[in-house]
Amino acid sequence: MSGKLYIVPTPVGNLDDMAPRALETLKSSDLILCEDTRTSAVLLRHFGINVPTASYHKFNEHNSTRPMVEKLENGATISLISDAGTPGVSDPGFMLVRECRRQGIDVETLPGPTALIPALINSGLPCDRFTFEGFLPQKKGRATRLEELSRETRTFIIYESPLRLVKTLQQLAEVCGYDREASVSREISKLHDSTVTGTLDELINHFSLNIPRGEIVIVVSGYRNIAEKRVHRNKYKDNEDTDNN
């Protein structure tokens, strides 16, 4: 009888966000796969979890996936965690889940923390329909992807490093327009959690003078053509006139 793979989200910042069910799942596991065992050791020690760990990251997942599947086939209960947030979302996890599904091994993903949803809601931009881009290509395909995103009608979300933030905002402004609305969230749920909103031009000016630290999430409003913008402005004006009357 095969075992089971659990995908366990961990806090993106504040350790108090760790869910009781996630803790119980980790404690009852035979093995915990970590993106970085040193980073995860801090979390595991904090909650008194004494379970064997092993590395599972983007540099070894091709070679580690099959051995982990064999452990699961032999009845092991394995939990996968990343450094922060939900594994598989811009973190390792996809390959292992896919192989487990192919081999008929049970997989359960616990709901929990992720940086993109708080950043999206904090932005004040439409969040009924959105697309998650993750990290943009660094070289090959970057310009093409930026051009495609400039025509995306839904709000879109990008992960970025603080050192590349201003450059990425400038590139977005060049293809989307400097007046496109956007927001930048950093250090979500941590001590210096903050969100700055404005046009891309305003964000470029702000972060050129205030270089941030920590994890960055950029949220950009979707494309709207001139006719759509005019209808939106007129509708807003009509509502204002009604309120004044």
N, C-alpha and C positions, 0 to 999 in steps of 0.2 A: 504494500500500500504506500503510495507516494505521499510526501509531506506537503507543505504549503509555503508559498512565498507571500510575505506581507510587505507592502510598500508603506512605509511609515514616515509621515511628514514630521519635521522638527522645526522649532521656532526660527523665524528669520532674524530675531533679535532678542526680545524679552523671553527669558526662560519660563516665565509664568504662563506663556501661551502653550506650553506643552500639555496635551490632553491626557486625562487619566487613562483612557483606553489605549493610547499610544504607549504609555509607560508600561501598562500590563502586558501589551503585546511584545515589547522588547524584553521584558523580564522573563517571559515564558518561551523565548526563542532559544534554539540550540546554537545559533550563530547570527551575528549582526554584521552585515556588509556595510562598510563605510567608505564614503568618497575620500576622506582623509582620516585615518585612525587617530591621529594626534588631535585633530579638531574635535572629533566625536568623543574622545576620551574625557574631555572637559564636561560635556553634557552627561555622559554616562556616570561619571563620578558624582556629579551634582545630585543625581537622582538615585544613587546607590545601586546601579545596575551592574552586576558582575556576570557578564556573558561574554564568551570568546568573540573576538572581532577579526575581520579580515578586510583587506583593501579591495575596493571595487570602484575603479575610476576610468576616465576616458582613455587612459594610456594602457590599461590592462584588460578592459572589458572583453575584447575579442578573444583573448586567451583564457580568461577566467570564467566566461559564461558557461561553457560546457562542463567544467568540473563542478560548478555550483548546481547545475541542473542534475548532475549525477547524484549529488548529495540529497537533493530534493526527491529524486526518484527512489532513493533508499530510505525515505521516511523523515528526513530532517525538516524542522521548521526554521525557516530563514527569514530574517527581516532585513530590508534594504533601507538605509538612510543616506542622506546627502549632508553636506556641511550646513545647509540651511534650507528650509522650505520642503517642497514635495519632490522626491526623486522622479526623474523622467522629464521634468519641466526645466529645460536648459541644464540638466544634470544627467549623469548616467542612470540607466534604468530601462530604457526602451528595449535594448537588445535582450536583456534577461527576461523581461516580461514576454516578449515575442516568442522566445524559445520555449518558455514554460507553456504558453498557450499551444504551441505546435505539438508539444509532448503530452498535452492533456493534464498538466500540473495545475492545481488550483492556485489562483492569484487573487489576493484581496488588497485593495488600496484604501487606506484609511483617509477620511477627509481631514484637512488641516491647513496649516499656514502656507501661504504663498505670497510673494511680494507684489505680483501684478494686480490682484484684485483691489487691495487697499489703495494702491497708487492710482488705479483707474477711477475709483469712487472719489478719492481726494481731489482729483483734477477738476471736477465740476464739468467735465465734458460728457457728451452723450455716452451712456454705458449700456443701453439696451441691445446694441449690436456693436461688437468690437472684434479686432483680430490681434493675436499675439505674435509678434515677430521674433522675440528673443534677441540674441546677439546678431547684429548685421555681419555679413562677410567682411573680413578685414581688407582683402585685396581683390582677388578674382570675383567678379560678379557683384561687387558692392554698388557701383554706379548704376547698373541695370536694376538692382533691387530697390535702390532709392527712387529711381524714376517710376518704378511700378507702384511704390508706396505713395508717391505724390498723387496718384489717381485713385487711391483707395478711398471709397466713400464712407467706410466705417472708421470709428476711432481706432487708432493702432498704437500698440505698446512695444517699446524697445528696451532691452537691458543694455547698459553701457558702463564702462569703467570711468571713474572720475577724471583720469588723465586724458581720456578721449572725448569727454563730454562736449566741450566747446567746439571742437572740430566737427563732431557729429551734428550738433545744432546748426552750425554754419552750412554743412552739406544739405541738411533737411531744408533750411531756409532757401537755398539756391534752387531746389527743385519744387518745393511746396509754396514758396512765397514767404517773404519776411513777416507778413501780417497774419500768417496761419497761427491759430491759437494752440497752445501746448502747455505742458506742465513738466516739472522735474521734481521727483520725490527721491529723498535719500534717507538711508538709515532707518527704514520703516520699523516701527515698534521699539527702536533703541532710544538711548538718551537724547540724541541729537536728531530725532525724527523731524523732518520738515518737508514742506511742499511749496514750491514757487510756481506761480501761474502767470501767464501773459502771452504775448505774441512770441514767435521764435526770435525776432529781433530783440525784444526786451530781455528774453532769457539769455541770449548771447551776451548782451551788455552786462547783465547781472553776474553771470558766472565767469566772465572774463576778468572781473574784479574780485570775485569771491570763489576761488577754486575750492570745490567741495571734496570731502573724503567719504569713503564708504561705498556701499552698494547704491547704484543709481538706476531709477526707472524713468524713462521718458514716455509721456503720453501725448499724442498728437491728434488733433481733430481731423475728421475725414474731409475729403475733397467735396466742395460744393461749387457748382458752376455759377456764373454771374446771374443767370435767371433765378436759380434757387435762392441765392443770397438776397436778391431783390424781393422775392416773395416773402422770405423770412423777415426782412426789415419792415415791409409793409404790414405784415401780420402783427409784428411786435408793436408798430406804431398804432394800428387799429385798437389793439388791446389797451394801449396807454390812453388813447382818446376816450375809450369806454370807461376806464377807471376814473378819469378826470371828470367825466360827466356824471 
